[in-house]
């Protein structure tokens, strides 16, 4: 039995075991291998930034249920963590635009990402007092934020918010700071690669893969 969902990656196998399924017949590597690669990247980047005494806040765009936000909060316990999400799923107009553009065939039909809330995310954070939740549509929710950033994770999935996130955060990155972008190699969300390509033309930069099979990083 292959488990292919990050949400419930701990609870689903236990439920199967409780139902009598042999634990050795349950395979979670499809999820854990790429996720672990992202976490290791985050941890090692955090170590380097700490060694350099790098200042700046951290942020995530596209939080869903807070699994990676928890890791960011853990790795950067002393830094303000801005969390941007609608907490109601994709913006319907942005999703429809990606469908029309041929980036995705189903983005405007997904209700999966609606299964979240601010409370679900906060409950997972080891240092919730450091989190600033910005609920609503990005980049409107970023208005008035003047912080500099040393690390940002963009997981918006769609063309418009990914491009808006890059345009907002990249100029605010401190020297040595990084923006991690998920789903670059995911054919189901082609808008991500296209947004990064268009942004790269504006700033004359190219992304670098991190080895998880999905994500790329842009450094300042």
C-alpha positions as CSV (number, residue, x, y, z in Angstrom):
1,X,0.0,0.0,0.0
2,X,1.6,3.2,-1.2
3,X,0.7,6.4,0.8
4,X,0.9,9.4,-1.5
5,X,-0.4,12.3,0.7
6,X,1.6,14.4,3.0
7,X,-1.4,15.3,5.1
8,X,-1.9,12.4,7.4
9,X,1.4,10.8,6.7
10,X,1.7,9.8,10.3
11,X,-2.0,9.1,11.1
12,X,-3.0,7.2,7.9
13,X,-0.3,4.4,8.3
14,X,-1.4,4.0,12.0
15,X,-5.0,3.7,11.0
16,X,-4.1,1.0,8.5
17,X,-2.1,-0.9,11.1
18,X,-5.0,-0.6,13.5
19,X,-7.2,-2.2,10.8
20,X,-4.9,-5.2,10.6
21,X,-2.6,-4.2,7.7
22,X,1.0,-5.5,8.1
23,X,3.2,-2.4,8.7
24,X,5.8,-3.8,6.2
25,X,3.2,-3.6,3.4
26,X,2.8,0.2,3.9
27,X,5.2,2.3,1.8
28,X,5.4,6.1,2.6
29,X,8.6,6.8,0.8
30,X,6.8,8.5,-2.2
31,X,6.1,11.3,0.2
32,X,8.9,11.1,2.9
33,X,11.9,11.0,0.5
34,X,11.2,14.3,-1.3
35,X,9.9,15.9,1.9
36,X,12.9,14.9,3.9
37,X,15.2,16.3,1.2
38,X,13.4,19.7,1.5
39,X,13.7,19.6,5.3
40,X,17.5,18.8,5.1
41,X,18.0,21.7,2.7
42,X,16.2,24.0,5.1
43,X,18.1,22.8,8.1
44,X,21.5,23.2,6.4
45,X,20.6,26.6,5.0
46,X,19.5,27.6,8.5
47,X,22.8,26.4,9.9
48,X,24.7,28.5,7.4
49,X,22.6,31.6,7.9
50,X,23.1,31.3,11.7
51,X,26.8,30.9,11.3
52,X,26.9,34.1,9.3
53,X,24.6,35.9,11.8
54,X,22.3,36.7,8.9
55,X,19.4,39.0,9.9
56,X,15.9,39.1,8.5
57,X,12.5,37.5,8.9
58,X,11.3,34.3,7.3
59,X,8.0,33.6,5.4
60,X,5.9,31.1,3.6
61,X,3.4,31.7,0.9
62,X,0.9,28.8,0.5
63,X,0.7,27.3,4.0
64,X,-2.1,24.8,3.7
65,X,-2.1,22.8,7.0
66,X,1.3,24.1,8.2
67,X,3.5,21.0,7.8
68,X,6.4,22.9,6.3
69,X,5.7,26.1,8.2
70,X,6.3,24.0,11.3
71,X,9.8,23.1,10.0
72,X,10.6,26.8,9.2
73,X,9.5,27.8,12.6
74,X,11.6,25.1,14.2
75,X,14.7,25.9,12.2
76,X,14.4,29.7,12.7
77,X,13.0,29.9,16.3
78,X,14.1,33.4,16.9
79,X,12.8,34.9,13.7
80,X,9.4,36.4,12.8
81,X,7.6,34.0,10.6
82,X,5.0,35.5,8.2
83,X,2.4,33.0,6.9
84,X,0.4,33.9,3.8
85,X,-2.6,31.9,2.8
86,X,-6.3,32.3,2.0
87,X,-7.1,29.4,4.3
88,X,-10.0,28.8,1.8
89,X,-8.1,27.2,-1.1
90,X,-7.2,28.6,-4.5
91,X,-8.5,31.9,-5.7
92,X,-11.0,30.8,-8.4
93,X,-10.0,33.4,-10.9
94,X,-6.3,32.6,-10.6
95,X,-7.0,28.9,-10.9
96,X,-9.2,29.4,-13.9
97,X,-6.5,31.5,-15.5
98,X,-3.9,28.7,-15.1
99,X,-6.4,26.3,-16.7
100,X,-7.0,28.6,-19.7
101,X,-3.3,29.1,-20.1
102,X,-2.7,25.4,-20.2
103,X,-0.7,25.3,-17.0
104,X,-3.1,23.0,-15.2
105,X,-6.2,21.0,-16.2
106,X,-7.8,20.9,-12.8
107,X,-6.7,23.8,-10.6
108,X,-10.1,25.4,-10.6
109,X,-11.7,22.2,-9.5
110,X,-9.6,21.4,-6.5
111,X,-11.3,21.7,-3.1
112,X,-8.6,19.8,-1.2
113,X,-6.7,22.9,-0.2
114,X,-9.8,24.3,1.5
115,X,-9.3,21.8,4.3
116,X,-7.3,24.0,6.6
117,X,-7.6,26.8,9.1
118,X,-5.5,29.2,11.1
119,X,-6.0,27.1,14.2
120,X,-4.8,23.9,12.5
121,X,-1.6,25.7,11.5
122,X,-1.0,27.4,14.8
123,X,-1.4,24.1,16.7
124,X,1.6,22.6,14.7
125,X,4.0,25.4,15.3
126,X,6.6,24.9,18.0
127,X,7.0,28.7,18.5
128,X,3.5,30.1,17.6
129,X,4.3,33.4,19.3
130,X,6.8,34.1,16.4
131,X,4.2,33.6,13.7
132,X,2.2,36.4,12.0
133,X,-0.6,34.9,10.0
134,X,-1.7,37.0,7.0
135,X,-5.0,35.6,5.8
136,X,-6.4,36.6,2.4
137,X,-5.2,37.0,-1.1
138,X,-1.6,37.7,-1.9
139,X,0.0,40.2,-2.6
140,X,-2.7,42.3,-1.0
141,X,-2.0,40.7,2.4
142,X,1.7,41.8,2.1
143,X,0.9,45.5,2.0
144,X,2.7,47.4,4.7
145,X,5.3,44.8,5.4
146,X,8.8,46.4,5.3
147,X,10.8,43.6,6.8
148,X,13.9,42.2,5.1
149,X,14.0,38.4,4.7
150,X,16.6,35.7,4.9
151,X,14.4,32.8,3.8
152,X,11.1,32.4,2.0
153,X,9.2,29.3,0.9
154,X,6.8,29.9,-2.0
155,X,4.2,27.1,-2.4
156,X,1.3,29.0,-4.1
157,X,1.1,26.5,-7.0
158,X,-0.3,29.0,-9.5
159,X,1.3,31.4,-11.9
160,X,0.0,34.8,-10.6
161,X,0.8,34.4,-6.9
162,X,4.2,32.7,-7.6
163,X,5.2,35.7,-9.8
164,X,3.8,38.2,-7.3
165,X,5.7,36.4,-4.5
166,X,9.0,36.6,-6.3
167,X,8.5,40.2,-7.2
168,X,7.7,41.1,-3.6
169,X,10.2,39.0,-1.7
170,X,13.3,39.0,-3.9
171,X,14.1,42.7,-3.5
172,X,13.6,42.3,0.2
173,X,16.1,39.4,0.5
174,X,19.2,40.1,2.5
175,X,22.6,39.1,1.0
176,X,22.9,35.4,1.1
177,X,19.1,35.0,1.5
178,X,17.1,32.4,-0.4
179,X,13.7,31.8,-1.9
180,X,12.6,28.2,-2.1
181,X,9.9,27.5,-4.7
182,X,8.0,24.2,-4.7
183,X,6.4,22.4,-7.7
184,X,8.9,23.7,-10.3
185,X,9.2,20.1,-11.6
186,X,5.6,19.2,-11.1
187,X,3.8,19.0,-14.5
188,X,0.4,19.4,-12.8
189,X,1.3,23.0,-11.9
190,X,3.0,24.3,-15.0
191,X,2.4,27.9,-14.0
192,X,5.1,27.7,-11.4
193,X,7.9,27.1,-13.9
194,X,6.5,29.7,-16.3
195,X,6.3,32.3,-13.5
196,X,9.9,31.6,-12.5
197,X,11.0,31.9,-16.1
198,X,9.3,35.2,-16.6
199,X,10.7,36.5,-13.3
200,X,14.2,35.3,-14.3
201,X,14.0,37.4,-17.4
202,X,13.2,40.5,-15.3
203,X,16.1,40.0,-12.9
204,X,18.5,38.0,-15.0
205,X,18.7,35.1,-12.6
206,X,18.2,31.3,-12.9
207,X,16.9,28.8,-10.3
208,X,18.8,25.9,-8.9
209,X,17.3,22.5,-8.1
210,X,17.7,21.3,-4.5
211,X,17.5,17.6,-5.1
212,X,14.0,16.8,-3.9
213,X,12.6,16.3,-7.4
214,X,10.1,19.2,-7.1
215,X,11.8,22.4,-5.8
216,X,14.3,25.0,-6.9
217,X,16.0,27.8,-5.0
218,X,16.9,31.4,-5.9
219,X,19.7,33.1,-3.9
220,X,20.3,36.8,-3.5
